[in-house]
């Protein structure tokens, strides 16, 4: 079983001014890979707070999925927080999500989402909108269990048989 933390990053959501629909959608989609959400938080767009949670949860779970804060507005700081925490980037994950998004809208190229590894934890930034979360997560979901196995030290061959 894959253990997960889901972080919704939204100033309005953290104040109760907007319902979080992306976080619950992520949790629902994770059932298909036998993942269990152990932590779910809604945080404001504050880089230091995001970093603290990423550091804390990276020592407790296999996977952290963030939603929100990946765009171009001044308060969108999720990628910066993530880059300051991760030890190795996994650029193909974010590239795959952007590529899928570009099939639907040219605005997908504006996503600054990143993915990477801290310790034995995979951290992936997802967009904030439920539609973009569904599209992005659906394209990477099947690769996540394999990525987690590799991060934990699995030495079997990666080639598809």
C-alpha positions, 0 to 999 in steps of 0.5 A: 500500500502506498501512503499519501499526504494531500496538500491543497494550497489556497489562500481562500480555501485555508480561510474557508472561503472556497470549498476544496474540490481538488483535494477530495478528487485526488483522494478518490483517484488514488483508490485505483492504485491502492493508495491510502491518504494519511494526511490531508491539509488545506494551507495558505499560499505561504512558501515557508509553511508549505516547505515545513509540511513537505519536509514533515510529511516526506518522512512519514509517507511515500507520496505527497500530492499538492494541488494549487499554487502552480500558476503565474500569480504572485502568490503561487509559490508551490513550485518554489517551495517544492524545489527547495525541499526535493533532492532530485527532480523527476521532470518527466512527470510534470512534462507528461501532465503539461503535454496532456493539458496542452491537448485541451488548452494552450494555457497548460503551458503556463503550469510551473508544476514540478516533481521530485524526490526527498528521501524515500518520498515522491512529491508531485505538484498538481494544478488547482482546478479539479478539471486539470487535476483529473487530466494531469493525475490520470496521465501519471497515476499508473506510473506512480507505484513503479516510481515509489518502488524504485525510490524505495530501492527496488532493483528489478528491471524497469523495461516493460515485459 
